Amino acid sequence: MLQAKAFIAKIKSDEAFRNRIMDIEDVAERFNLIKSDGFDCSEEEIKEAAGKLIVR
């Protein structure tokens, strides 16, 4: 979950990173890039972390 929170923080704060990730339409390819950038998390973990960040 820590990796997912770190990923969300980076995507919110780094426009170039966010654009690079979001330009990839294929989910599997997108997660390959996310992992190659050092974030070892699943789609479920990101969704869960995003939900917790929104609620708080």
mmCIF file as Biopython writes it, N, C-alpha, C and O atoms, coordinates in Angstrom:
data_model
#
loop_
_atom_site.group_PDB
_atom_site.id
_atom_site.type_symbol
_atom_site.label_atom_id
_atom_site.label_alt_id
_atom_site.label_comp_id
_atom_site.label_asym_id
_atom_site.label_entity_id
_atom_site.label_seq_id
_atom_site.pdbx_PDB_ins_code
_atom_site.Cartn_x
_atom_site.Cartn_y
_atom_site.Cartn_z
_atom_site.occupancy
_atom_site.B_iso_or_equiv
_atom_site.auth_seq_id
_atom_site.auth_asym_id
_atom_site.pdbx_PDB_model_num
ATOM 1   N N  . MET A ? 1  ? 0.822   -1.193 0.000   1.0 0.0 1  A 1 
ATOM 2   C CA . MET A ? 1  ? 0.000   0.000  0.000   1.0 0.0 1  A 1 
ATOM 3   C C  . MET A ? 1  ? 0.867   1.259  0.000   1.0 0.0 1  A 1 
ATOM 4   O O  . MET A ? 1  ? 0.473   2.279  -0.565  1.0 0.0 1  A 1 
ATOM 5   N N  . LEU A ? 2  ? 2.041   1.196  0.627   1.0 0.0 2  A 1 
ATOM 6   C CA . LEU A ? 2  ? 2.924   2.366  0.642   1.0 0.0 2  A 1 
ATOM 7   C C  . LEU A ? 2  ? 3.365   2.747  -0.765  1.0 0.0 2  A 1 
ATOM 8   O O  . LEU A ? 2  ? 3.449   3.931  -1.093  1.0 0.0 2  A 1 
ATOM 9   N N  . GLN A ? 3  ? 3.647   1.753  -1.592  1.0 0.0 3  A 1 
ATOM 10  C CA . GLN A ? 3  ? 4.046   2.028  -2.969  1.0 0.0 3  A 1 
ATOM 11  C C  . GLN A ? 3  ? 2.905   2.685  -3.740  1.0 0.0 3  A 1 
ATOM 12  O O  . GLN A ? 3  ? 3.140   3.581  -4.551  1.0 0.0 3  A 1 
ATOM 13  N N  . ALA A ? 4  ? 1.686   2.249  -3.497  1.0 0.0 4  A 1 
ATOM 14  C CA . ALA A ? 4  ? 0.528   2.828  -4.169  1.0 0.0 4  A 1 
ATOM 15  C C  . ALA A ? 4  ? 0.335   4.283  -3.750  1.0 0.0 4  A 1 
ATOM 16  O O  . ALA A ? 4  ? 0.042   5.134  -4.589  1.0 0.0 4  A 1 
ATOM 17  N N  . LYS A ? 5  ? 0.495   4.574  -2.464  1.0 0.0 5  A 1 
ATOM 18  C CA . LYS A ? 5  ? 0.377   5.952  -1.983  1.0 0.0 5  A 1 
ATOM 19  C C  . LYS A ? 5  ? 1.472   6.832  -2.574  1.0 0.0 5  A 1 
ATOM 20  O O  . LYS A ? 5  ? 1.218   7.978  -2.945  1.0 0.0 5  A 1 
ATOM 21  N N  . ALA A ? 6  ? 2.683   6.300  -2.662  1.0 0.0 6  A 1 
ATOM 22  C CA . ALA A ? 6  ? 3.793   7.046  -3.248  1.0 0.0 6  A 1 
ATOM 23  C C  . ALA A ? 6  ? 3.535   7.320  -4.728  1.0 0.0 6  A 1 
ATOM 24  O O  . ALA A ? 6  ? 3.835   8.405  -5.225  1.0 0.0 6  A 1 
ATOM 25  N N  . PHE A ? 7  ? 2.981   6.338  -5.426  1.0 0.0 7  A 1 
ATOM 26  C CA . PHE A ? 7  ? 2.642   6.505  -6.832  1.0 0.0 7  A 1 
ATOM 27  C C  . PHE A ? 7  ? 1.609   7.610  -7.006  1.0 0.0 7  A 1 
ATOM 28  O O  . PHE A ? 7  ? 1.756   8.468  -7.875  1.0 0.0 7  A 1 
ATOM 29  N N  . ILE A ? 8  ? 0.573   7.592  -6.190  1.0 0.0 8  A 1 
ATOM 30  C CA . ILE A ? 8  ? -0.480  8.608  -6.284  1.0 0.0 8  A 1 
ATOM 31  C C  . ILE A ? 8  ? 0.092   9.998  -6.001  1.0 0.0 8  A 1 
ATOM 32  O O  . ILE A ? 8  ? -0.248  10.961 -6.688  1.0 0.0 8  A 1 
ATOM 33  N N  . ALA A ? 9  ? 0.940   10.101 -5.014  1.0 0.0 9  A 1 
ATOM 34  C CA . ALA A ? 9  ? 1.568   11.391 -4.701  1.0 0.0 9  A 1 
ATOM 35  C C  . ALA A ? 9  ? 2.383   11.892 -5.895  1.0 0.0 9  A 1 
ATOM 36  O O  . ALA A ? 9  ? 2.339   13.077 -6.225  1.0 0.0 9  A 1 
ATOM 37  N N  . LYS A ? 10 ? 3.119   10.998 -6.535  1.0 0.0 10 A 1 
ATOM 38  C CA . LYS A ? 10 ? 3.942   11.382 -7.687  1.0 0.0 10 A 1 
ATOM 39  C C  . LYS A ? 10 ? 3.074   11.800 -8.858  1.0 0.0 10 A 1 
ATOM 40  O O  . LYS A ? 10 ? 3.379   12.776 -9.544  1.0 0.0 10 A 1 
ATOM 41  N N  . ILE A ? 11 ? 2.006   11.076 -9.087  1.0 0.0 11 A 1 
ATOM 42  C CA . ILE A ? 11 ? 1.133   11.391 -10.226 1.0 0.0 11 A 1 
ATOM 43  C C  . ILE A ? 11 ? 0.440   12.747 -10.013 1.0 0.0 11 A 1 
ATOM 44  O O  . ILE A ? 11 ? 0.162   13.465 -10.974 1.0 0.0 11 A 1 
ATOM 45  N N  . LYS A ? 12 ? 0.169   13.081 -8.764  1.0 0.0 12 A 1 
ATOM 46  C CA . LYS A ? 12 ? -0.464  14.370 -8.462  1.0 0.0 12 A 1 
ATOM 47  C C  . LYS A ? 12 ? 0.520   15.527 -8.576  1.0 0.0 12 A 1 
ATOM 48  O O  . LYS A ? 12 ? 0.135   16.635 -8.947  1.0 0.0 12 A 1 
ATOM 49  N N  . SER A ? 13 ? 1.781   15.278 -8.260  1.0 0.0 13 A 1 
ATOM 50  C CA . SER A ? 13 ? 2.746   16.374 -8.178  1.0 0.0 13 A 1 
ATOM 51  C C  . SER A ? 13 ? 3.623   16.540 -9.419  1.0 0.0 13 A 1 
ATOM 52  O O  . SER A ? 13 ? 4.246   17.588 -9.586  1.0 0.0 13 A 1 
ATOM 53  N N  . ASP A ? 14 ? 3.687   15.541 -10.286 1.0 0.0 14 A 1 
ATOM 54  C CA . ASP A ? 14 ? 4.601   15.574 -11.424 1.0 0.0 14 A 1 
ATOM 55  C C  . ASP A ? 14 ? 3.811   15.431 -12.725 1.0 0.0 14 A 1 
ATOM 56  O O  . ASP A ? 14 ? 3.452   14.325 -13.129 1.0 0.0 14 A 1 
ATOM 57  N N  . GLU A ? 15 ? 3.550   16.557 -13.369 1.0 0.0 15 A 1 
ATOM 58  C CA . GLU A ? 15 ? 2.718   16.560 -14.570 1.0 0.0 15 A 1 
ATOM 59  C C  . GLU A ? 15 ? 3.331   15.734 -15.704 1.0 0.0 15 A 1 
ATOM 60  O O  . GLU A ? 15 ? 2.611   15.017 -16.398 1.0 0.0 15 A 1 
ATOM 61  N N  . ALA A ? 16 ? 4.633   15.822 -15.899 1.0 0.0 16 A 1 
ATOM 62  C CA . ALA A ? 16 ? 5.287   15.055 -16.969 1.0 0.0 16 A 1 
ATOM 63  C C  . ALA A ? 16 ? 5.149   13.557 -16.715 1.0 0.0 16 A 1 
ATOM 64  O O  . ALA A ? 16 ? 4.871   12.790 -17.637 1.0 0.0 16 A 1 
ATOM 65  N N  . PHE A ? 17 ? 5.345   13.139 -15.458 1.0 0.0 17 A 1 
ATOM 66  C CA . PHE A ? 17 ? 5.184   11.727 -15.092 1.0 0.0 17 A 1 
ATOM 67  C C  . PHE A ? 17 ? 3.745   11.286 -15.346 1.0 0.0 17 A 1 
ATOM 68  O O  . PHE A ? 17 ? 3.508   10.238 -15.947 1.0 0.0 17 A 1 
ATOM 69  N N  . ARG A ? 18 ? 2.785   12.090 -14.886 1.0 0.0 18 A 1 
ATOM 70  C CA . ARG A ? 18 ? 1.365   11.770 -15.064 1.0 0.0 18 A 1 
ATOM 71  C C  . ARG A ? 18 ? 1.033   11.626 -16.546 1.0 0.0 18 A 1 
ATOM 72  O O  . ARG A ? 18 ? 0.363   10.670 -16.936 1.0 0.0 18 A 1 
ATOM 73  N N  . ASN A ? 19 ? 1.484   12.546 -17.364 1.0 0.0 19 A 1 
ATOM 74  C CA . ASN A ? 19 ? 1.193   12.483 -18.799 1.0 0.0 19 A 1 
ATOM 75  C C  . ASN A ? 19 ? 1.814   11.254 -19.445 1.0 0.0 19 A 1 
ATOM 76  O O  . ASN A ? 19 ? 1.192   10.614 -20.293 1.0 0.0 19 A 1 
ATOM 77  N N  . ARG A ? 20 ? 3.045   10.919 -19.044 1.0 0.0 20 A 1 
ATOM 78  C CA . ARG A ? 20 ? 3.724   9.743  -19.598 1.0 0.0 20 A 1 
ATOM 79  C C  . ARG A ? 20 ? 2.951   8.472  -19.268 1.0 0.0 20 A 1 
ATOM 80  O O  . ARG A ? 20 ? 2.812   7.588  -20.114 1.0 0.0 20 A 1 
ATOM 81  N N  . ILE A ? 21 ? 2.452   8.380  -18.045 1.0 0.0 21 A 1 
ATOM 82  C CA . ILE A ? 21 ? 1.686   7.208  -17.621 1.0 0.0 21 A 1 
ATOM 83  C C  . ILE A ? 21 ? 0.329   7.163  -18.328 1.0 0.0 21 A 1 
ATOM 84  O O  . ILE A ? 21 ? -0.077  6.123  -18.848 1.0 0.0 21 A 1 
ATOM 85  N N  . MET A ? 22 ? -0.360  8.294  -18.341 1.0 0.0 22 A 1 
ATOM 86  C CA . MET A ? 22 ? -1.719  8.318  -18.875 1.0 0.0 22 A 1 
ATOM 87  C C  . MET A ? 22 ? -1.772  8.243  -20.403 1.0 0.0 22 A 1 
ATOM 88  O O  . MET A ? 22 ? -2.825  7.945  -20.967 1.0 0.0 22 A 1 
ATOM 89  N N  . ASP A ? 23 ? -0.663  8.505  -21.071 1.0 0.0 23 A 1 
ATOM 90  C CA . ASP A ? 23 ? -0.624  8.382  -22.529 1.0 0.0 23 A 1 
ATOM 91  C C  . ASP A ? 23 ? -0.699  6.932  -22.983 1.0 0.0 23 A 1 
ATOM 92  O O  . ASP A ? 23 ? -0.989  6.663  -24.149 1.0 0.0 23 A 1 
ATOM 93  N N  . ILE A ? 24 ? -0.441  6.001  -22.080 1.0 0.0 24 A 1 
ATOM 94  C CA . ILE A ? 24 ? -0.490  4.573  -22.413 1.0 0.0 24 A 1 
ATOM 95  C C  . ILE A ? 24 ? -1.912  4.070  -22.153 1.0 0.0 24 A 1 
ATOM 96  O O  . ILE A ? 24 ? -2.394  4.102  -21.020 1.0 0.0 24 A 1 
ATOM 97  N N  . GLU A ? 25 ? -2.569  3.608  -23.206 1.0 0.0 25 A 1 
ATOM 98  C CA . GLU A ? 25 ? -3.953  3.169  -23.065 1.0 0.0 25 A 1 
ATOM 99  C C  . GLU A ? 25 ? -4.086  1.740  -22.560 1.0 0.0 25 A 1 
ATOM 100 O O  . GLU A ? 25 ? -5.047  1.421  -21.860 1.0 0.0 25 A 1 
ATOM 101 N N  . ASP A ? 26 ? -3.147  0.885  -22.899 1.0 0.0 26 A 1 
ATOM 102 C CA . ASP A ? 26 ? -3.200  -0.507 -22.472 1.0 0.0 26 A 1 
ATOM 103 C C  . ASP A ? 26 ? -2.812  -0.611 -20.997 1.0 0.0 26 A 1 
ATOM 104 O O  . ASP A ? 26 ? -1.717  -0.209 -20.606 1.0 0.0 26 A 1 
ATOM 105 N N  . VAL A ? 27 ? -3.713  -1.149 -20.190 1.0 0.0 27 A 1 
ATOM 106 C CA . VAL A ? 27 ? -3.499  -1.213 -18.740 1.0 0.0 27 A 1 
ATOM 107 C C  . VAL A ? 27 ? -2.253  -2.016 -18.380 1.0 0.0 27 A 1 
ATOM 108 O O  . VAL A ? 27 ? -1.490  -1.609 -17.504 1.0 0.0 27 A 1 
ATOM 109 N N  . ALA A ? 28 ? -2.040  -3.133 -19.032 1.0 0.0 28 A 1 
ATOM 110 C CA . ALA A ? 28 ? -0.867  -3.960 -18.734 1.0 0.0 28 A 1 
ATOM 111 C C  . ALA A ? 28 ? 0.425   -3.200 -19.039 1.0 0.0 28 A 1 
ATOM 112 O O  . ALA A ? 28 ? 1.374   -3.244 -18.255 1.0 0.0 28 A 1 
ATOM 113 N N  . GLU A ? 29 ? 0.459   -2.510 -20.166 1.0 0.0 29 A 1 
ATOM 114 C CA . GLU A ? 29 ? 1.638   -1.717 -20.513 1.0 0.0 29 A 1 
ATOM 115 C C  . GLU A ? 29 ? 1.826   -0.569 -19.522 1.0 0.0 29 A 1 
ATOM 116 O O  . GLU A ? 29 ? 2.952   -0.246 -19.142 1.0 0.0 29 A 1 
ATOM 117 N N  . ARG A ? 30 ? 0.725   0.039  -19.111 1.0 0.0 30 A 1 
ATOM 118 C CA . ARG A ? 30 ? 0.794   1.135  -18.150 1.0 0.0 30 A 1 
ATOM 119 C C  . ARG A ? 30 ? 1.420   0.642  -16.840 1.0 0.0 30 A 1 
ATOM 120 O O  . ARG A ? 30 ? 2.269   1.322  -16.264 1.0 0.0 30 A 1 
ATOM 121 N N  . PHE A ? 31 ? 1.005   -0.528 -16.375 1.0 0.0 31 A 1 
ATOM 122 C CA . PHE A ? 31 ? 1.553   -1.058 -15.125 1.0 0.0 31 A 1 
ATOM 123 C C  . PHE A ? 31 ? 2.998   -1.519 -15.280 1.0 0.0 31 A 1 
ATOM 124 O O  . PHE A ? 31 ? 3.762   -1.491 -14.315 1.0 0.0 31 A 1 
ATOM 125 N N  . ASN A ? 32 ? 3.379   -1.939 -16.478 1.0 0.0 32 A 1 
ATOM 126 C CA . ASN A ? 32 ? 4.788   -2.258 -16.716 1.0 0.0 32 A 1 
ATOM 127 C C  . ASN A ? 32 ? 5.635   -0.998 -16.554 1.0 0.0 32 A 1 
ATOM 128 O O  . ASN A ? 32 ? 6.710   -1.049 -15.956 1.0 0.0 32 A 1 
ATOM 129 N N  . LEU A ? 33 ? 5.167   0.121  -17.075 1.0 0.0 33 A 1 
ATOM 130 C CA . LEU A ? 33 ? 5.890   1.381  -16.929 1.0 0.0 33 A 1 
ATOM 131 C C  . LEU A ? 33 ? 5.917   1.831  -15.471 1.0 0.0 33 A 1 
ATOM 132 O O  . LEU A ? 33 ? 6.950   2.278  -14.974 1.0 0.0 33 A 1 
ATOM 133 N N  . ILE A ? 34 ? 4.792   1.715  -14.797 1.0 0.0 34 A 1 
ATOM 134 C CA . ILE A ? 34 ? 4.721   2.088  -13.375 1.0 0.0 34 A 1 
ATOM 135 C C  . ILE A ? 34 ? 5.744   1.280  -12.581 1.0 0.0 34 A 1 
ATOM 136 O O  . ILE A ? 34 ? 6.478   1.833  -11.763 1.0 0.0 34 A 1 
ATOM 137 N N  . LYS A ? 35 ? 5.787   -0.020 -12.824 1.0 0.0 35 A 1 
ATOM 138 C CA . LYS A ? 35 ? 6.743   -0.881 -12.108 1.0 0.0 35 A 1 
ATOM 139 C C  . LYS A ? 35 ? 8.179   -0.565 -12.499 1.0 0.0 35 A 1 
ATOM 140 O O  . LYS A ? 35 ? 9.070   -0.595 -11.650 1.0 0.0 35 A 1 
ATOM 141 N N  . SER A ? 36 ? 8.417   -0.262 -13.773 1.0 0.0 36 A 1 
ATOM 142 C CA . SER A ? 36 ? 9.788   0.065  -14.193 1.0 0.0 36 A 1 
ATOM 143 C C  . SER A ? 36 ? 10.255  1.385  -13.588 1.0 0.0 36 A 1 
ATOM 144 O O  . SER A ? 36 ? 11.457  1.636  -13.495 1.0 0.0 36 A 1 
ATOM 145 N N  . ASP A ? 37 ? 9.316   2.223  -13.178 1.0 0.0 37 A 1 
ATOM 146 C CA . ASP A ? 37 ? 9.650   3.480  -12.501 1.0 0.0 37 A 1 
ATOM 147 C C  . ASP A ? 37 ? 9.806   3.296  -10.999 1.0 0.0 37 A 1 
ATOM 148 O O  . ASP A ? 37 ? 10.011  4.266  -10.269 1.0 0.0 37 A 1 
ATOM 149 N N  . GLY A ? 38 ? 9.710   2.043  -10.533 1.0 0.0 38 A 1 
ATOM 150 C CA . GLY A ? 38 ? 9.998   1.746  -9.135  1.0 0.0 38 A 1 
ATOM 151 C C  . GLY A ? 38 ? 8.799   1.618  -8.217  1.0 0.0 38 A 1 
ATOM 152 O O  . GLY A ? 38 ? 8.966   1.511  -7.002  1.0 0.0 38 A 1 
ATOM 153 N N  . PHE A ? 39 ? 7.609   1.625  -8.760  1.0 0.0 39 A 1 
ATOM 154 C CA . PHE A ? 39 ? 6.406   1.496  -7.941  1.0 0.0 39 A 1 
ATOM 155 C C  . PHE A ? 39 ? 5.860   0.083  -8.091  1.0 0.0 39 A 1 
ATOM 156 O O  . PHE A ? 39 ? 5.283   -0.258 -9.124  1.0 0.0 39 A 1 
ATOM 157 N N  . ASP A ? 40 ? 6.039   -0.735 -7.069  1.0 0.0 40 A 1 
ATOM 158 C CA . ASP A ? 40 ? 5.603   -2.124 -7.108  1.0 0.0 40 A 1 
ATOM 159 C C  . ASP A ? 40 ? 4.241   -2.232 -6.433  1.0 0.0 40 A 1 
ATOM 160 O O  . ASP A ? 40 ? 4.140   -2.542 -5.246  1.0 0.0 40 A 1 
ATOM 161 N N  . CYS A ? 41 ? 3.186   -1.967 -7.221  1.0 0.0 41 A 1 
ATOM 162 C CA . CYS A ? 41 ? 1.826   -2.016 -6.673  1.0 0.0 41 A 1 
ATOM 163 C C  . CYS A ? 41 ? 0.860   -2.467 -7.761  1.0 0.0 41 A 1 
ATOM 164 O O  . CYS A ? 41 ? 1.152   -2.376 -8.953  1.0 0.0 41 A 1 
ATOM 165 N N  . SER A ? 42 ? -0.277  -2.948 -7.329  1.0 0.0 42 A 1 
ATOM 166 C CA . SER A ? 42 ? -1.294  -3.437 -8.255  1.0 0.0 42 A 1 
ATOM 167 C C  . SER A ? 42 ? -2.356  -2.361 -8.483  1.0 0.0 42 A 1 
ATOM 168 O O  . SER A ? 42 ? -2.416  -1.356 -7.776  1.0 0.0 42 A 1 
ATOM 169 N N  . GLU A ? 43 ? -3.173  -2.603 -9.472  1.0 0.0 43 A 1 
ATOM 170 C CA . GLU A ? 43 ? -4.286  -1.687 -9.752  1.0 0.0 43 A 1 
ATOM 171 C C  . GLU A ? 43 ? -5.215  -1.602 -8.538  1.0 0.0 43 A 1 
ATOM 172 O O  . GLU A ? 43 ? -5.704  -0.525 -8.196  1.0 0.0 43 A 1 
ATOM 173 N N  . GLU A ? 44 ? -5.453  -2.740 -7.893  1.0 0.0 44 A 1 
ATOM 174 C CA . GLU A ? 44 ? -6.321  -2.762 -6.714  1.0 0.0 44 A 1 
ATOM 175 C C  . GLU A ? 44 ? -5.741  -1.919 -5.581  1.0 0.0 44 A 1 
ATOM 176 O O  . GLU A ? 44 ? -6.468  -1.187 -4.911  1.0 0.0 44 A 1 
ATOM 177 N N  . GLU A ? 45 ? -4.433  -2.026 -5.372  1.0 0.0 45 A 1 
ATOM 178 C CA . GLU A ? 45 ? -3.786  -1.236 -4.318  1.0 0.0 45 A 1 
ATOM 179 C C  . GLU A ? 45 ? -3.885  0.261  -4.614  1.0 0.0 45 A 1 
ATOM 180 O O  . GLU A ? 45 ? -4.100  1.061  -3.703  1.0 0.0 45 A 1 
ATOM 181 N N  . ILE A ? 46 ? -3.730  0.637  -5.869  1.0 0.0 46 A 1 
ATOM 182 C CA . ILE A ? 46 ? -3.838  2.043  -6.236  1.0 0.0 46 A 1 
ATOM 183 C C  . ILE A ? 46 ? -5.263  2.536  -6.006  1.0 0.0 46 A 1 
ATOM 184 O O  . ILE A ? 46 ? -5.468  3.622  -5.463  1.0 0.0 46 A 1 
ATOM 185 N N  . LYS A ? 47 ? -6.239  1.743  -6.415  1.0 0.0 47 A 1 
ATOM 186 C CA . LYS A ? 47 ? -7.637  2.134  -6.202  1.0 0.0 47 A 1 
ATOM 187 C C  . LYS A ? 47 ? -7.953  2.259  -4.717  1.0 0.0 47 A 1 
ATOM 188 O O  . LYS A ? 47 ? -8.634  3.197  -4.303  1.0 0.0 47 A 1 
ATOM 189 N N  . GLU A ? 48 ? -7.466  1.323  -3.920  1.0 0.0 48 A 1 
ATOM 190 C CA . GLU A ? 48 ? -7.701  1.359  -2.475  1.0 0.0 48 A 1 
ATOM 191 C C  . GLU A ? 48 ? -7.024  2.577  -1.850  1.0 0.0 48 A 1 
ATOM 192 O O  . GLU A ? 48 ? -7.622  3.271  -1.028  1.0 0.0 48 A 1 
ATOM 193 N N  . ALA A ? 49 ? -5.788  2.830  -2.236  1.0 0.0 49 A 1 
ATOM 194 C CA . ALA A ? 49 ? -5.060  3.987  -1.691  1.0 0.0 49 A 1 
ATOM 195 C C  . ALA A ? 49 ? -5.727  5.284  -2.118  1.0 0.0 49 A 1 
ATOM 196 O O  . ALA A ? 49 ? -5.832  6.216  -1.320  1.0 0.0 49 A 1 
ATOM 197 N N  . ALA A ? 50 ? -6.175  5.359  -3.350  1.0 0.0 50 A 1 
ATOM 198 C CA . ALA A ? 50 ? -6.853  6.571  -3.843  1.0 0.0 50 A 1 
ATOM 199 C C  . ALA A ? 50 ? -8.144  6.801  -3.071  1.0 0.0 50 A 1 
ATOM 200 O O  . ALA A ? 50 ? -8.474  7.936  -2.729  1.0 0.0 50 A 1 
ATOM 201 N N  . GLY A ? 51 ? -8.865  5.740  -2.799  1.0 0.0 51 A 1 
ATOM 202 C CA . GLY A ? 51 ? -10.092 5.860  -2.027  1.0 0.0 51 A 1 
ATOM 203 C C  . GLY A ? 51 ? -9.841  6.368  -0.621  1.0 0.0 51 A 1 
ATOM 204 O O  . GLY A ? 51 ? -10.595 7.196  -0.109  1.0 0.0 51 A 1 
ATOM 205 N N  . LYS A ? 52 ? -8.785  5.875  0.002   1.0 0.0 52 A 1 
ATOM 206 C CA . LYS A ? 52 ? -8.453  6.314  1.348   1.0 0.0 52 A 1 
ATOM 207 C C  . LYS A ? 52 ? -8.000  7.761  1.372   1.0 0.0 52 A 1 
ATOM 208 O O  . LYS A ? 52 ? -8.286  8.487  2.323   1.0 0.0 52 A 1 
ATOM 209 N N  . LEU A ? 53 ? -7.282  8.192  0.315   1.0 0.0 53 A 1 
ATOM 210 C CA . LEU A ? 53 ? -6.827  9.574  0.254   1.0 0.0 53 A 1 
ATOM 211 C C  . LEU A ? 53 ? -7.982  10.533 0.030   1.0 0.0 53 A 1 
ATOM 212 O O  . LEU A ? 53 ? -7.966  11.657 0.533   1.0 0.0 53 A 1 
ATOM 213 N N  . ILE A ? 54 ? -8.980  10.099 -0.719  1.0 0.0 54 A 1 
ATOM 214 C CA . ILE A ? 54 ? -10.143 10.942 -0.997  1.0 0.0 54 A 1 
ATOM 215 C C  . ILE A ? 54 ? -11.012 11.076 0.251   1.0 0.0 54 A 1 
ATOM 216 O O  . ILE A ? 54 ? -11.537 12.155 0.530   1.0 0.0 54 A 1 
ATOM 217 N N  . VAL A ? 55 ? -11.165 9.993  0.996   1.0 0.0 55 A 1 
ATOM 218 C CA . VAL A ? 55 ? -12.018 9.989  2.184   1.0 0.0 55 A 1 
ATOM 219 C C  . VAL A ? 55 ? -11.434 10.857 3.281   1.0 0.0 55 A 1 
ATOM 220 O O  . VAL A ? 55 ? -12.180 11.522 3.999   1.0 0.0 55 A 1 
ATOM 221 N N  . ARG A ? 56 ? -10.140 10.866 3.425   1.0 0.0 56 A 1 
ATOM 222 C CA . ARG A ? 56 ? -9.512  11.589 4.529   1.0 0.0 56 A 1 
ATOM 223 C C  . ARG A ? 56 ? -9.502  13.054 4.317   1.0 0.0 56 A 1 
ATOM 224 O O  . ARG A ? 56 ? -9.005  13.796 5.164   1.0 0.0 56 A 1 
#
